[in-house]
């Protein structure tokens, strides 16, 4: 059956928002795994069920499965709520088996999962479309196992779709898979080696798995009722940041910095006494290696530090050198004499860069961190993050998200990327003197600020 998508009202009681339109399979059937939502009120669950319903109309005899974690037997409520969107002319609802049977033989099974043992009941069936409602309630291993059942009818797109809020018991793996180091709405491809039959022989072949996170928030949905919107105003500030603004607060045990430590504020460029940059270098470009981060900071006349912007890249040496020179020249052009210097650590990959950059005639200086551990340096400046540091609120939203996620995940154990953290710690230590870089002066600087009534 062919569907005229300009006439959706024939099939569903639903007018998609721009973000919901991006999510639907007729636009993204080439994307294997897709995560949708990231906050309250974005129309997540409705979009998932409607997308599955329309998929069933297009592909006869397709088998679809939608899973939802339940604390009580609330699956009937879940089903009834979603059925309101669907035109009953095209299906029969089997309440006893929690299933929709389409007129063309396709089906949607509603799975209410109370505990992990129930996943075994789905192992004998091949599902062409599998949906997870609130993915952060599911374990990674259950998600990956069910992916093995995503197969079946030849010529059909095999899809994994999920909705989520940026909180939940298993938020960590969802964040790592779909959000971390990725831009919103961008499609990413991963090469996976699998064994497949080629001309009757079993061979190892490479396939590309495409995945995408589409963020849909409260502001993206014009159909919400005023009463519902008013109720959200009663939430705490942390709840608003996660459930309304869609921030992923990846704080864990041992985190040095908390989301509440950070302020987003407009950067008044006329209020900067000095502007400078710090570079944390790496020029191995494989996925597991660190990034090079070039961060630019402004020091205000009243003793605050603002991170203006940053670049986070993986480049070989020659390209990296060119990028650093370009960044320096751009900052000097914008800020003129107020742009004072750029610092690069005189260690490991930074040594070669410093030697090469001497010939460029730029005020690029060597930074020595000594033998102080990252954890010790973070603890030394953590109070300054709360009182004297802010983030330029006009920075790219993806960059702000990545910065906050990295800072809040930092534990000093080397298990996560900390390249942005390094440059911010360097800049905060630099803030302590206005003249030279020395971590030992931090405590003296705090006393100086208190005397001026600025440390609060």
C-alpha positions in Angstrom: 0.0 0.0 0.0 1.3 3.4 -0.9 0.7 6.3 1.5 0.2 9.9 0.5 2.1 11.5 3.3 0.5 14.8 2.5 -2.8 13.3 3.6 -1.9 11.7 7.0 -5.3 12.6 8.5 -6.8 9.7 6.6 -4.7 7.3 8.7 -3.9 9.0 12.0 -5.2 11.8 14.2 -1.9 13.6 14.1 -0.1 16.6 12.7 3.6 16.1 13.0 6.0 18.8 14.2 9.1 19.5 12.2 11.1 17.3 14.6 8.6 14.5 14.4 8.7 14.7 10.6 12.5 14.2 10.7 12.0 11.1 12.8 9.5 9.2 10.6 10.7 6.3 8.6 9.9 7.6 5.1 12.6 10.1 5.7 15.0 8.0 7.7 14.6 4.3 6.6 18.3 4.2 5.7 19.1 4.9 9.4 19.2 1.6 11.3 19.1 2.9 14.9 17.5 6.2 15.9 16.9 7.8 19.3 14.1 10.5 19.5 13.2 13.0 22.2 15.5 14.0 25.1 12.9 16.0 27.1 9.3 16.3 28.1 6.6 17.3 25.8 8.3 16.6 22.5 5.8 14.1 21.3 8.1 11.0 21.7 5.7 8.2 22.4 3.0 9.3 19.9 5.6 9.6 17.2 7.0 6.1 17.8 3.6 4.4 17.7 2.4 6.4 14.7 5.6 5.7 12.8 5.2 2.0 13.5 1.5 2.0 12.5 2.3 3.7 9.1 5.2 1.3 8.6 2.7 -1.5 9.0 0.4 0.0 6.4 3.2 0.2 3.9 4.8 -3.2 4.5 2.2 -6.1 4.6 2.8 -8.9 7.1 5.4 -6.9 8.9 6.0 -7.7 12.6 6.6 -4.8 14.9 7.4 -4.8 18.6 7.2 -1.8 21.0 8.6 -2.3 24.5 8.0 -0.3 27.6 9.3 -0.9 31.2 6.4 -1.0 33.6 6.3 -1.0 37.4 2.7 -2.0 37.6 0.4 -3.5 35.0 -0.1 -0.2 33.2 0.4 -1.5 29.7 -3.3 -1.3 29.0 -3.3 2.4 29.8 -0.2 2.9 27.5 -1.9 1.1 24.7 -5.3 2.9 25.1 -3.5 6.3 25.1 -1.6 5.6 21.8 -4.6 4.0 20.1 -6.4 7.4 20.2 -4.1 8.5 17.4 -4.9 5.6 15.0 -7.7 5.3 12.5 -9.5 2.0 13.5 -10.6 1.4 9.9 -7.2 -0.1 9.2 -6.7 -2.4 12.2 -8.3 -4.6 15.0 -7.1 -4.2 18.6 -6.7 -7.5 20.4 -6.7 -6.4 24.0 -6.2 -9.9 25.5 -2.9 -10.3 23.7 -1.9 -6.6 23.6 -1.6 -6.6 19.9 -2.8 -4.6 16.9 -3.6 -6.7 13.8 -3.6 -4.7 10.6 -6.0 -5.5 7.7 -2.9 -6.3 5.5 -1.6 -8.9 8.0 1.0 -6.7 9.7 1.0 -6.5 13.5 2.2 -4.4 16.4 2.8 -6.1 19.7 2.9 -4.1 22.9 5.4 -5.5 25.3 5.2 -4.5 28.9 8.5 -5.5 30.6 8.6 -5.9 34.4 12.0 -7.7 34.6 14.8 -8.8 32.3 13.6 -12.4 32.2 10.6 -11.4 30.0 12.9 -10.6 27.1 13.2 -14.3 26.5 9.6 -14.5 25.3 10.5 -12.5 22.2 13.5 -14.6 21.2 11.6 -16.9 18.8 10.2 -14.1 16.6 11.8 -12.0 13.9 10.8 -8.3 14.1 11.2 -5.9 11.2 10.7 -2.9 13.5 11.6 -2.8 17.2 10.7 0.2 19.3 11.8 1.1 22.9 9.7 3.6 24.8 12.0 5.3 27.4 15.3 3.7 26.4 17.1 4.8 29.6 15.0 2.2 31.5 16.6 -0.7 29.6 19.9 -2.3 29.9 22.5 -2.1 27.1 22.7 -5.9 26.9 18.9 -6.2 26.4 18.9 -3.6 23.7 21.8 -5.3 21.9 20.3 -8.8 22.2 17.0 -7.7 20.7 18.8 -6.2 17.8 19.7 -9.8 16.8 15.9 -10.3 16.2 15.6 -7.3 13.9 15.4 -9.2 10.6 12.9 -11.0 8.4 11.0 -10.0 5.3 13.3 -9.4 2.3 13.2 -5.9 0.9 11.9 -4.3 4.1 13.9 -1.8 6.0 14.9 -3.2 9.4 14.5 -0.5 12.0 15.4 0.1 15.7 13.7 3.2 17.1 13.7 4.5 20.7 12.4 7.4 22.7 13.9 8.8 25.8 14.3 11.5 28.5 17.8 12.4 29.5 17.4 10.6 32.9 16.9 7.0 34.0 18.6 4.1 35.6 20.6 3.1 32.5 21.2 6.6 31.1 25.0 6.1 30.9 25.1 3.7 28.0 22.4 5.5 26.1 24.4 8.7 26.4 27.6 7.0 25.3 26.0 5.3 22.3 23.8 8.2 20.9 24.9 11.5 22.4 28.6 11.6 23.5 30.9 13.3 21.0 28.1 13.5 18.5 26.0 16.4 17.1 22.2 16.5 17.4 20.3 15.4 14.2 23.5 14.2 12.5 23.7 10.7 11.0 26.8 8.7 12.0 28.1 5.5 10.4 29.9 2.7 12.2 31.8 0.0 10.4 30.9 -3.4 11.8 32.5 -6.8 10.8 30.0 -9.6 10.4 30.1 -13.1 9.0 27.8 -13.6 6.0 27.2 -16.1 3.2 28.9 -14.9 0.0 28.4 -17.2 -3.0 27.7 -20.1 -0.6 30.8 -19.4 1.5 30.9 -17.9 5.0 33.0 -14.8 4.9 33.8 -11.8 7.1 32.3 -8.6 5.5 32.1 -5.0 6.6 28.7 -3.3 6.9 27.8 0.2 7.9 25.4 0.7 10.8 23.9 4.2 10.7 22.5 5.9 13.9 21.1 9.2 14.8 19.8 11.2 17.8 17.0 13.6 16.9 16.3 16.0 19.8 12.6 17.0 20.3 11.8 19.3 23.2 9.0 21.2 24.7 9.7 24.2 22.5 9.4 22.0 19.4 5.8 21.0 20.1 3.1 23.7 19.4 0.2 21.4 20.4 0.7 21.3 24.2 -2.1 22.6 26.5 -1.5 25.6 28.7 -2.4 23.6 31.8 0.3 21.1 31.1 2.9 23.9 30.5 1.9 25.6 33.7 2.5 22.4 35.7 6.1 22.2 34.5 6.9 25.6 36.0 6.8 23.9 39.5 9.8 21.7 38.7 13.2 22.3 40.3 16.0 24.0 38.2 17.8 20.8 37.7 14.6 19.1 36.5 14.0 22.0 34.1 17.5 21.7 32.7 17.1 18.0 32.0 13.4 17.5 31.2 12.7 20.9 29.5 16.0 22.0 28.1 17.2 18.5 27.3 20.6 18.6 29.1 22.2 15.2 29.8 23.6 15.5 33.3 26.2 12.7 33.4 27.3 13.2 37.0 28.4 10.1 38.8 30.1 9.0 42.0 33.4 10.8 42.3 32.6 13.7 39.9 34.6 16.8 40.9 32.2 19.2 39.1 28.4 19.3 39.2 26.1 20.9 36.7 25.0 23.5 39.3 28.6 24.8 39.4 28.3 26.2 35.9 26.8 29.4 34.8 25.8 30.3 31.2 25.9 34.1 30.7 26.2 36.6 27.9 29.8 37.5 27.2 30.2 41.3 27.2 33.2 41.6 24.8 33.9 45.2 26.0 34.4 43.9 29.5 37.4 41.7 28.8 40.7 42.9 30.0 42.6 40.1 28.4 41.9 37.3 26.0 44.0 34.2 25.7 44.0 30.6 24.6 45.0 27.2 26.0 45.7 24.2 23.8 45.6 20.5 24.9 47.3 18.6 22.1 47.0 15.1 20.6 47.6 14.1 17.0 46.7 10.5 16.9 43.4 10.4 15.2 42.0 6.9 16.0 38.7 6.7 17.8 40.2 5.7 21.2 42.7 8.5 21.3 42.2 12.0 22.9 41.1 15.1 21.1 43.1 18.3 20.6 41.2 21.1 22.2 41.9 24.8 21.5 40.0 26.9 24.0 39.7 30.6 24.1 39.0 32.6 27.3 38.3 36.2 28.3 39.3 37.6 31.6 37.0 40.4 32.8 38.0 43.6 34.7 36.2 42.3 37.8 38.1 39.0 38.0 35.9 36.5 36.2 36.8 34.0 33.5 34.7 33.2 30.5 35.2 30.4 28.0 34.3 32.1 24.8 34.6 29.2 22.4 36.6 26.1 21.7 37.5 23.7 18.9 37.8 19.9 19.5 39.4 18.0 16.7 41.4 14.9 15.8 44.0 15.9 13.2 47.4 14.8 12.1 50.4 17.0 12.9 50.5 19.2 9.8 46.7 19.9 9.8 46.9 20.5 13.5 49.7 23.1 13.2 47.7 24.9 10.5 44.5 24.9 12.7 46.4 26.4 15.7 47.9 29.1 13.6 44.5 29.9 12.0 42.9 30.0 15.5 45.6 32.4 16.8 45.3 34.7 13.9 41.5 34.8 14.1 41.5 35.7 17.8 44.1 38.4 17.2 42.1 39.9 14.4 38.9 40.0 16.6 40.5 41.2 19.9 43.6 43.0 18.7 46.0 44.0 21.5 43.7 42.4 24.2 44.6 39.0 22.7 47.7 38.4 24.7 49.0 34.8 24.2 48.4 31.2 23.5 49.7 28.4 25.8 50.6 24.8 24.7 51.9 22.3 27.2 55.6 21.5 26.8 55.1 17.8 27.0 54.5 14.9 24.6 52.9 16.0 21.4 53.0 19.7 22.4 56.8 19.8 22.3 57.0 19.3 18.5 54.3 21.8 17.9 56.0 24.5 20.0 59.2 23.9 18.1 57.5 24.3 14.7 55.4 27.3 15.8 58.5 29.3 16.8 59.0 30.2 13.2 55.5 31.7 12.8 56.2 34.8 14.8 53.2 34.3 17.2 53.1 34.8 20.9 52.8 31.1 21.7 54.2 30.1 25.0 55.1 26.8 26.7 52.9 25.7 29.5 54.4 23.5 32.3 52.0 21.7 34.5 54.7 20.1 36.6 54.0 16.8 38.2 50.7 17.7 39.7 48.0 15.2 38.9 44.8 16.1 37.0 42.7 15.2 40.1 44.8 17.5 42.3 44.6 20.4 39.8 40.9 20.0 39.5 40.4 20.1 43.2 42.5 23.2 43.4 40.4 25.2 41.0 36.9 23.7 41.7 35.9 26.6 44.0 36.8 29.0 41.2 34.4 27.1 38.8 31.6 27.9 41.1 32.4 31.5 41.8 34.5 33.1 39.0 33.8 31.1 35.9 31.1 31.2 33.3 30.3 29.8 29.8 29.5 32.1 26.9 25.8 31.3 26.4 26.0 32.2 22.7 28.4 29.4 22.1 27.1 26.6 19.8 24.6 24.5 21.8 26.3 21.3 20.8 29.6 22.6 22.2 28.0 23.7 25.4 26.4 20.2 25.8 29.7 18.4 25.2 31.6 20.8 27.5 29.1 20.3 30.4 29.0 16.6 29.9 32.8 16.3 30.0 33.2 18.5 33.0 30.4 16.7 35.0 31.8 13.2 34.1 35.4 14.1 35.1 36.8 12.0 38.0 40.5 12.3 37.2 40.8 8.5 36.6 41.5 8.8 32.8 38.5 6.7 31.9 36.7 9.5 29.9 37.8 12.3 27.7 39.1 15.2 29.7 40.7 17.5 27.0 38.3 20.4 27.5 38.7 20.0 31.3 42.4 20.4 31.0 42.2 23.7 29.2 39.6 25.1 31.6 41.8 24.1 34.6 44.8 25.7 32.9 42.9 28.9 32.3 41.5 29.0 35.9 45.1 28.6 37.2 46.2 31.4 34.9 43.4 33.6 36.3 45.1 33.5 39.7 47.9 35.9 38.8 47.0 37.9 35.6 50.7 37.8 34.8 52.1 34.3 34.9 50.9 30.7 35.2 51.4 29.1 38.6 49.0 26.7 40.3 50.6 27.5 43.7 49.1 31.0 43.6 45.5 29.9 43.6 45.0 30.1 47.4 46.6 33.5 47.5 44.3 34.7 44.7 41.3 33.5 46.5 42.3 35.6 49.5 42.8 38.6 47.2 39.3 38.1 45.8 37.7 37.9 49.2 39.4 41.1 50.3 37.8 42.8 47.3 34.4 41.3 48.0 34.4 39.3 44.7 34.6 35.7 45.9 31.0 34.6 46.5 
